[in-house]
Amino acid sequence: MSRSPQRWWALGLIALAQFMVIMDTSIIGVALPRMREDLGFSPGELSWVFNAYVVAFGGLLLLGGRLSDLFGARRVFVTGWAVLLAGSAAAGLAGTAEVELFARAVQGAGAALIAPSALTLLMMLFGGDPKELTKALALYGAAAPAGGTAGVFLGGVITEYLSWPWVFYLNIPIAVVALIAAPALMPAGGARRGSLDIAGALTVTAGLATAVYAIVRAPETGWHTARTWITLAGAAILLGAFLAIQAKRREPLMRLSILANRNLAAANLAQLLLGAAWIPMWFYLNLYLQQVLGYRAFPSGAALLPMTVLIMIGMIALAPRVIARYGPKPTLVTGLAVLAAGLGWLALVRPTGSYLIDVLPASLVAALGMALAFIPSLGTALSSARPEEGGLASGIVNTSYQVGSALGLAAMTALAAAHGADKLGDLPALTDGYSAAFLGAAGVAAAAALISALTLQHRSAAAAAPRKEPATA
């Protein structure tokens, strides 16, 4: 199977999976104002349409990877598409905010089954040839930003000319195609005996959700109130319980000793901070275009297409060449620094600004930084694990990015609200709030560049690609 020409069709389906799970984080961005009007979300609660998906996604990724090990990557991949289909139908039919958030969590659970099994399948198909694997990872990596901004664009078209429920119904025919194609294209993956760490999955998901809830609600309840600190303490207890469970179980969701690998830990931290910087930029750039510049849904989505095109070109054509010439560490640190510069430039947005001056050039700089940073951090995280732990490594790196996305957006939501982002209709106040979020995200990216420079060991360019032995499922 690993040398069959159909493996490239299988890669297309794997890239489609990555495209879809990321698109589902972004396609709701342009639709948020309409959803707020129809379902009664408050400005502070609105970010939970995103966070409900991302918290379930990030919290359950390790469980998804474990299920892939136990039952076979292909079976879990197909199951994930079925769950995503069900959640998408429920999200489109939702008539209340509570049902919408529950349906988004179901979508996130489906994505948590799809993402680690997809990356495991990629390693099974291409892990034996480093050159092919580098090409496969570049295409896989490019699918993420493509899905992110395609979601914004499609969300704009759908919201403008149909209605917001169709941003969820779009998933249904694609899921049906995946359910039909996967059994024919994908290797089954070796199922094996073992136990499920349900307690670990519950504690990590509940802990992350509680932490995000506390940060989002803090501007309203007050950072110094007992309620905020009790909620944060509860999150710390749950996450501490997760670590204790992992340390004691014979077959945990995440073997803690794997993080003793310095490069693996450093690359995952880079992915976490990359998500924490990038996702808030996307979220508030959408709001700035619509709430301040007055763009309708479709023009708002179209405005971000240049950024997406640059990211895709950068990931497929530029990043592999830079890595080959200078190595993964310099490429990653440079990319994060460029991303920080682009976000800092975006922080200069004006209430009377324009797309060509305030948005386009800064967003292109940020996109270039993302393109340079994503591939070396992903490749290093995967290559640093032992071949037999490829599935675990893929689960951890996916978790790192999604957890960073959720916590970063929660923190920037709190920062933006403290600077006026909750004052709808007041353009100077809204701009101040969005600017604060961009500046905060720039600080995260700059910190990531510094931390990566200090913690990541210098490796040869060849090390950016995972090892020759194929990872088991």
N, C-alpha and C positions, 0 to 999 in steps of 0.2 A: 504493500500500500504506500510505503514511504517514497517509492520511486515512480508511482503511477502518475500519469499526467493529470488525473482527476484531483490530485492533491492541491493543485492551484485553484480548481473550482471550490474545493473545501476551504482553502484560504479565503476565497471570496465570501463564503458564508460566515467564516470566523470574523472577517473584517466587517461584514454586515451586522453581526452581533455586537461588536464594539461600537459601531456607528449608532445602532439603535439604543443601547443602554445609555450612551452619552446624550443622544438626541433627546431622550426622555427627560434629562435634566434641564435641557435648554428650550425645548419647544414651548414650554408653558410661559416663558419669559414675556413674550410680546402679548400673550393672552391675559396676563395677570390683572391689568386694569378692568377688563370685562368680567373676569371671574370675581373680582372684588365687588363689583356692582351687583352681579346676579346672585352670588352666594353669601354676601354679607360679611366678608373678611374685613378686619381692621387693618390699617397699614402695618402694624407690628406683627399681626398674625399671618400676613400675606407670604412672608418668607417660608412659612411652614408648608406651603404647597410644594416648594422645592425641598425643604428639609425632611419632610415626611418620607419622600422617596430616597433621599441620600442617606438618612440615618438607617433606614431598613436595609438599604443596599450595603452600606459600609459595615453595619453591625453584623450582618448575616453572611458576609463574603467568606469568612473563615469556615463557617459551617458548610457553605456551598462547596468549598474546596475539599472539605472532609467527605462530604457525600459523594463527590466525584471520585475520590480515592476508593470508597467502599463499594459503590454501585456501578462504576464505569463512567467515564467522562461523557460519552455520547448520550447515555440515558439521562444524566443530570442536565445536559445541554437541552435536550428535547423537553424535559419537564419544566425547565425554566421558561421556555417559550410559551408553554401552555399556561403557566401562572401569569406571565406578562400579558397574555391575551385576555385572561379573565379580569385582571386588574384594570386594563385599559378600557374594557367595556364598562366596568363599574364606574370608573372615573368620568367617562363621557356622560353616563346616565345620572350622575349625582345631582341631587337637588338641594343639598345642604352642605355647609362647610365641613361638618363632621364626617359625612359620607365621602366627600372628596378627599379628605386627608387619609381616611382609612384605605380608600382605593389606591391612592398614591403609594401608601406603604406596601400594599400587595404588589404593585408594579415593582417597587424596590426589591421585594423578596424574590420575584422572578428574575430580575437583573442579577441578584446575588448568586443565583444558580447558573446563569448563563456565563457571566464574565470569567470566573476561575476555570470552569470547564472548557471554555473557548481557548483560553491561553494554554491550558494543558494539552488540548488537541493540537494546537499550533506546534508546541514543543515535540509532540509525538510525530508529527508529519515532517518537520524540518530540522529537528534537533541533531540529526546525524551529519549535516553539512553546514559548517559555519557561514559560508558565503550565501547559501540559500536562506539560512536563518536570519542573517542580517537584513536581507531583502524583505523577508516575511515580516520581521519586526517593524521595519520602516513602514510597510503598507498598513500593518496593524495599528501602529502609532498614529499614522496620518488619518485613520478612520475616526479617531477620537475628536480632534478639532473639526474635522469635516462634519461629524454628527452634531457637534456643539453649535456651529453656526448655521448648518443646514436646518437645524431645529428652529433657530431664530427666524430664518428666512421663511421656511414652510409655516411656522407658527404665524408669521405676519400675513402670508397669503391666505391661510385658512381663516384666521380671525377676521380679516378684512372682508373676505368674500363669502365665507360660510358662517360658522359660529365656533366659539371656543371648544365645545365638546369634540369637534372633529380633529383637534390636535391629539386626542386620545384614540379616536376611532381609526386614525391612520395606521396605528400599530397592528390592527387586526389582520388585514390581508398579508402584511409582511410576515407576521407570526405564522400564518397558515402556510406560506411558502417555505419557511424555515422548518416547520414540522414535517413537511413532505420531503424536503431535500436532505435533511440531516441523516436519516438512516441510510440513504444511498451513498453519501459522500464521506461520512466520517468513520474512522476506526472506532471500534467499540470501547477500547480502553479496558485495562485489566481490573476487574472487580476483585476485592479481597475481603477477608474477614476482618471484623473490628467493631468497635462500639462508637456510638454517637455521644458527643459531649453536649447534651442539651443544656445542662446547667451553665456551661461556659458560654454557649450561644445566647442564652437569655440574659446573663449578667452583663456581657459586653454590649449587647444591643440596648438594654435598659439603661446602662451607665452612660453610653453616648447620648441617648435621647434625653436623659435628665440633664446632662451638662449643657447640651444645646438649648434646651428649654430655659434653663436658669440664665444663660447669657442673653438670650433673646428678650426675656421678660425683665431683666434687670433695669433697663432705662425707665420702665413704667413703675416697677415696684420699689426701685432704689437700690443702688449697689451696697449700701450700708445697712439694709434692713435684714432682720433675722430670717425672713422668708427666703431671700436670695442666698444667704450663706447656708441655711439648712438644706436647700435644694442642691447647692454645690457639694456640700458634705455628703449628701446621699449619693450623688454621682461618683464621688471619690470612693465611697464604701463599695458601691457596686463594681467599679472597675478594679478595686483592690481584691474583691472577692473573685473576680475573673482571673486575676493573676495567681491568686492562691489555688484556685481550682486547676489552672494549667500546670502549676508546680507539682501538684499531688497526683494527678491522673496519669495512668499508664499510657493512655492514648488521648492526649489533649487536642483541642482544636489547633493550638499553636505551641510547638515545643519551644520553650523560652530560651533554651540554650542556643537556638539558631541565631538569636540577636547578638550573641557574642562575636559573630563574624563582623568585623569592623566595617567593611565596605558594604555589606548587606544592610546593616543598621543605618549607616550614613546615607545610602541611596534611598532607603525607605523614608528617612526623615526629610530628604530633599523632595521626594514625591508628596509627602504630607504638606510641606510648606508651599510647594508649587500649587497644589489644589487650593490651599488657603488664600493664596494671592490671586489666582486666575479666576476662580468662580465668582468672588465678589465683584471683580472688575466687569465680568460679563453681565451680572445681575443689575448693577447700578448704571452701566452704560446703556442698557435697554431702557431703564427708567428715565435717564437723562434725556435720551432722544425723544421719548414720548411725553414726559411730564413737563420738561423745560423747553425743548426745541419745538414741541408740538407736532412731532411726526405721527402719522397714523400707523397702524399695525404693519402694513405691507412695506412702506418706505423704511420703517425702523429695522425690519429684518434685512432688507436689501442693503442697508447702510453698512452692515457688518460683513458682507461678502468679500470685499478686498482683504480684510484681515484673515478670513478663512483660507482664501486662495494662497496667500503668502505662507501661512502655517503649513499647508499641505506641500507646497513646493519646498519649503525649508526642511521639513521632515524627510521627504523622499530624496531630494537632490542635494541639499546643502549639508545637513547634519551628518550623514554618513561620511562625507568627504572630510569634514572638519575633524570628526572623531578619528578617521584614519590618519590624518596629518598630525594632530596634536594630542590625541588621546581623549578618553571620556571625561577625566576630571577637569582639565582646562575648558573643554567645551561646555560642561555643565555649569561651572562657575561663571563663565562669560555669559551664557544664556540667562542665568538668574540675574546677573547685574544689568543686562540689557532690558530684561523684563521690569526690573525695579525702575529703570530710567523712564520707560514708556508709561508706567503707572504714575510716576511722579509728574510727568508731563500732563497726563489726563487730569491730575488734581488741579490744574490751572483752568478748568472749564469755567465759563462765565454764564450768568443768567441770560445775557443777550448774545450768546455765542453763535457759532455756525458750525456745520458739519465739517467743511473743508479746513477750517482753522483749528477748531477745538477738539475734534474727534479723529479725523482720518489719519493725520501724521502720527499722533501719539499712539493710536491703536495699532498702526503698522509696526512701530518700534516694539511695542509689547508683544505682538505676534511673532516677530523675529526672535525675541528672547525665549518665548514659549517653544518655538520650533527647535532651538538649540539645546534647551534644557531637558525636554521630555525624553528623547531617545536615549541619551547616555545614562540618565538616572534609571530608566526602566531596564536597559540592558545590563547595567551594573548590578541592580537588584536581583535579576534572574541568574546572571552568571556567577554570582558570589555563593549561591547555594550548591550543595552537593546534587549531582544529577538525579538521585533518587528522591530528592526533596523539591523537584521542580514544581509540583502541584502546590505544595505549601508556600513556596516562594511567590508563585503567581497570586495566591490568595492574599498574602501579606501585602504585596505591592499594590494590588487593587484596593485593599482595605485602607492602606496609608493615604492614597489619593482621595478616596471618598470621605474618609473621616476628616482629613484636612479641609476638604470642600465644605462639609457641614459646619465644622467649628469655625472656619474662616468666615463663612457667610454670617454665622450667628454673631461673631465678634464685630464684624463690619456693620451689621444691621444695628447693633447696639451703639456703635460709634456714630453712624450716620444719624440715628434718631436723636442722639444727644446734641447734634449740631443742626437740627432743623429738618431732617428728611421726612418727618411725620406731619409737616405743615403743608398739606395739599393746597395748591393754588397760590402759595407764596413762593414765587420763582427764586428770589434771592436766598430764602431759607432752604428751599429744596436743593439749590445748587451748592450751598455751603455743606449740607449733609452729604450729598453725593461726593463732593470734593474730599471731605474727610474720609469717606470710605476708600476712595482711590489712594489717598495718601497713606492710610493704614495698610492697604494691600501692598503698596510700594515698600513700606517698612518691613513687611513679612518677606517679600522677595529679596530685599537687601540682606536681611538676617540669614535667609537660606543660602545666599551666595557666600557669606562669611563663614557660616557653619560648615558648608561643603568644602570650602578651601582648607579649613582646619582639620576636618575629620576624615575626609575621603583620601584613601591612599592612592598615590599616583600609579597608574597601570598603563600598560602598552595599549595601543589601539586595538589590538586583537582581543584584548580582554573585554571590550565592550560587547562582544558577541558571546552568548552562552557556550558552554563546552560542547565537544563533539558528541558525547554520548547522549542519546535521546532520553529525556526524562520519562519516567513511568507515569501512568495516570494515577 
